[in-house]
């Protein structure tokens, strides 16, 4: 005969089983009547700050995960009924808490967006960004965090940051479209990834991959305090972009306020500088492939100015170092700085600006549209330099671009046993590009010079000085 203690244990287990069975049976009822119908759209709206609509009848699954599957979900602005949705998804799967469902509450632990379309539109400074929400828990949390940052900008009290749980948002096979003046253009296709952010005061990360400008791109970003960054405070963060034309990464500190700044270590590499500049739409026309480039540098700055210090670079397998300064205060960006190499190929440098249509001697075919995109003041030096068959020693030169005028100078270099100075100038005019070339070669060996120039029968072979100026339309 079992003892009373054993009977109590049997009854306790039996009751627990009955309660579990009743809960399992009751969850679909409560879910379908109290959550799906009345609460999911409201809860999504409460978090996002957008008006949420759901088409069709939601489906509830219990095993292996308590989940609601929604079809035809859209998030729209409350203030503009006629504006296209900020986000729309063919299907949304929401992982829910079963115990919260029995209480009539909605607690999301994860959201999966299937075939979403995200819309971005022009914002300040010409950037394309998603529409800002009008309220919502996340927006209110950011506002509260801003007050914390404002109270102590140098060292905000992390304990006072909002502590609500958030979860994860996964997206698959999505698109990003830009909506400008009533027309739409695809920006990113095949977009998949995840935002993983357990709580608003915890660390968060973003991973995403898709096709941008015809190339497969993957992006990763994370921060131990993303809420501080969103609120305009300073916090550490890392970000990396990987694509066939170029790889870029940054690790350091910064903030994204109106007085934004960043300070850290950046790395950039590309198998072809020309291809990378064309892909990034830096005003460079497509053309012959140039050699690989890589840069590792300390970088600091803000929206008005970026400084690259102690930069170590390799251009076409030739290592060098230098510093760059990029300013955005003028009508066009201004790039200035110095670069020093042990060896540099000047022909490869100029090839970055030459179109594939360029024929030998046709200087008018050199792409000079970059002169309308930025101003440049770059000083270049090299212990050894090559310009085709010409070998230069201790070369000092400059590259300057300003107001439609591009000038490439060799101010001093040793060659042919003497010294040379050279200049190549492009003047952009409505009637066509005007080109001017100058050469001054002093105390050179005539035999070496004429051999390099291919004029062995036309020039004297003794030591002498050559001065040459050519000016006219590029085609002639």
NORKANOR-V562111 format. One record per backbone hydrogen bond with DSSP energy under -0.5 kcal/mol. CO is the residue of the C=O (numbers start at 0). NH is the residue of the N-H. If there is no record, write none. Layout:
# NORKANOR-V562111
{{CO | NH} {CO | NH}}
This chain:
# NORKANOR-V562111
{{2 | 6} {3 | 7} {4 | 8} {5 | 9} {6 | 10} {7 | 11} {8 | 12} {9 | 13} {10 | 14} {11 | 15} {12 | 16} {13 | 17} {14 | 18} {15 | 19} {16 | 20} {17 | 21} {18 | 22} {19 | 23} {20 | 24} {21 | 25} {22 | 26} {23 | 27} {24 | 28} {25 | 29} {26 | 30} {27 | 31} {28 | 32} {29 | 33} {29 | 34} {30 | 34} {30 | 35} {34 | 38} {34 | 39} {38 | 42} {39 | 43} {40 | 44} {41 | 45} {42 | 46} {43 | 47} {44 | 48} {45 | 136} {46 | 137} {48 | 133} {50 | 75} {52 | 73} {54 | 70} {55 | 57} {58 | 68} {60 | 66} {64 | 66} {65 | 95} {66 | 60} {67 | 69} {67 | 93} {68 | 58} {69 | 91} {70 | 54} {71 | 54} {72 | 88} {73 | 52} {74 | 85} {74 | 86} {75 | 50} {79 | 82} {85 | 118} {86 | 74} {87 | 116} {88 | 72} {89 | 71} {90 | 113} {91 | 69} {92 | 94} {92 | 111} {93 | 67} {94 | 108} {94 | 109} {95 | 97} {96 | 100} {97 | 101} {98 | 102} {99 | 104} {100 | 103} {104 | 106} {106 | 96} {108 | 167} {109 | 94} {110 | 169} {111 | 92} {111 | 113} {112 | 114} {112 | 171} {113 | 89} {113 | 90} {114 | 89} {115 | 174} {116 | 87} {117 | 176} {118 | 130} {119 | 178} {120 | 128} {122 | 125} {123 | 126} {126 | 122} {126 | 128} {128 | 120} {132 | 134} {135 | 139} {136 | 140} {137 | 141} {138 | 142} {139 | 143} {140 | 144} {141 | 145} {142 | 146} {143 | 147} {144 | 148} {145 | 149} {146 | 150} {147 | 151} {155 | 157} {156 | 159} {157 | 160} {163 | 199} {166 | 196} {167 | 110} {168 | 194} {169 | 112} {170 | 192} {171 | 114} {171 | 115} {173 | 190} {174 | 117} {175 | 186} {175 | 187} {176 | 119} {176 | 178} {177 | 179} {177 | 184} {179 | 182} {182 | 179} {184 | 177} {186 | 212} {187 | 175} {188 | 210} {190 | 173} {191 | 208} {192 | 170} {193 | 195} {193 | 206} {194 | 168} {194 | 196} {195 | 204} {196 | 166} {197 | 165} {198 | 201} {201 | 225} {202 | 197} {203 | 222} {204 | 195} {205 | 220} {206 | 193} {207 | 218} {208 | 191} {209 | 211} {209 | 216} {210 | 188} {211 | 214} {214 | 211} {215 | 243} {216 | 209} {217 | 241} {218 | 207} {219 | 239} {220 | 205} {221 | 237} {222 | 203} {222 | 225} {224 | 227} {224 | 228} {225 | 229} {226 | 230} {227 | 232} {228 | 231} {228 | 255} {234 | 253} {235 | 224} {236 | 251} {237 | 221} {238 | 249} {239 | 219} {240 | 247} {241 | 217} {245 | 242} {246 | 268} {247 | 240} {248 | 266} {249 | 238} {250 | 264} {251 | 236} {252 | 262} {253 | 234} {254 | 260} {256 | 259} {260 | 254} {261 | 300} {262 | 252} {263 | 298} {264 | 250} {265 | 296} {266 | 248} {267 | 294} {268 | 246} {269 | 292} {271 | 275} {272 | 276} {273 | 277} {274 | 278} {275 | 279} {276 | 281} {277 | 280} {285 | 355} {290 | 272} {291 | 315} {292 | 269} {293 | 313} {294 | 267} {295 | 311} {296 | 265} {297 | 308} {298 | 263} {299 | 306} {300 | 261} {303 | 327} {304 | 301} {305 | 325} {306 | 299} {306 | 308} {307 | 323} {308 | 297} {310 | 312} {310 | 321} {311 | 295} {312 | 319} {313 | 293} {313 | 315} {314 | 317} {316 | 318} {317 | 314} {318 | 341} {319 | 312} {320 | 339} {321 | 310} {322 | 337} {323 | 307} {324 | 326} {324 | 335} {325 | 305} {326 | 333} {332 | 334} {332 | 374} {333 | 326} {333 | 335} {334 | 376} {335 | 324} {336 | 378} {337 | 322} {338 | 380} {339 | 320} {340 | 382} {341 | 383} {343 | 345} {343 | 385} {344 | 348} {345 | 349} {346 | 350} {347 | 351} {348 | 351} {349 | 352} {350 | 353} {352 | 366} {353 | 287} {354 | 357} {358 | 361} {360 | 362} {361 | 364} {362 | 365} {364 | 354} {365 | 367} {367 | 370} {368 | 371} {369 | 372} {369 | 373} {370 | 403} {372 | 332} {374 | 334} {375 | 400} {376 | 336} {377 | 379} {377 | 398} {378 | 338} {379 | 396} {380 | 340} {381 | 394} {382 | 393} {383 | 343} {384 | 391} {385 | 345} {385 | 346} {386 | 389} {389 | 386} {389 | 391} {391 | 384} {392 | 413} {394 | 381} {395 | 410} {395 | 411} {396 | 379} {397 | 408} {398 | 377} {399 | 406} {400 | 375} {401 | 404} {403 | 427} {404 | 401} {405 | 425} {406 | 399} {406 | 408} {407 | 423} {408 | 397} {408 | 410} {409 | 421} {411 | 395} {412 | 419} {413 | 392} {414 | 417} {415 | 444} {417 | 414} {418 | 441} {419 | 412} {420 | 439} {421 | 409} {422 | 437} {423 | 407} {424 | 435} {425 | 405} {425 | 427} {426 | 433} {428 | 431} {432 | 473} {433 | 426} {434 | 471} {435 | 424} {436 | 469} {437 | 422} {438 | 467} {439 | 420} {439 | 441} {440 | 465} {441 | 418} {443 | 445} {443 | 463} {444 | 448} {445 | 449} {446 | 450} {447 | 451} {448 | 452} {449 | 453} {449 | 454} {454 | 457} {454 | 458} {460 | 446} {461 | 445} {463 | 443} {465 | 440} {467 | 438} {469 | 436} {471 | 434} {472 | 475} {473 | 362}}
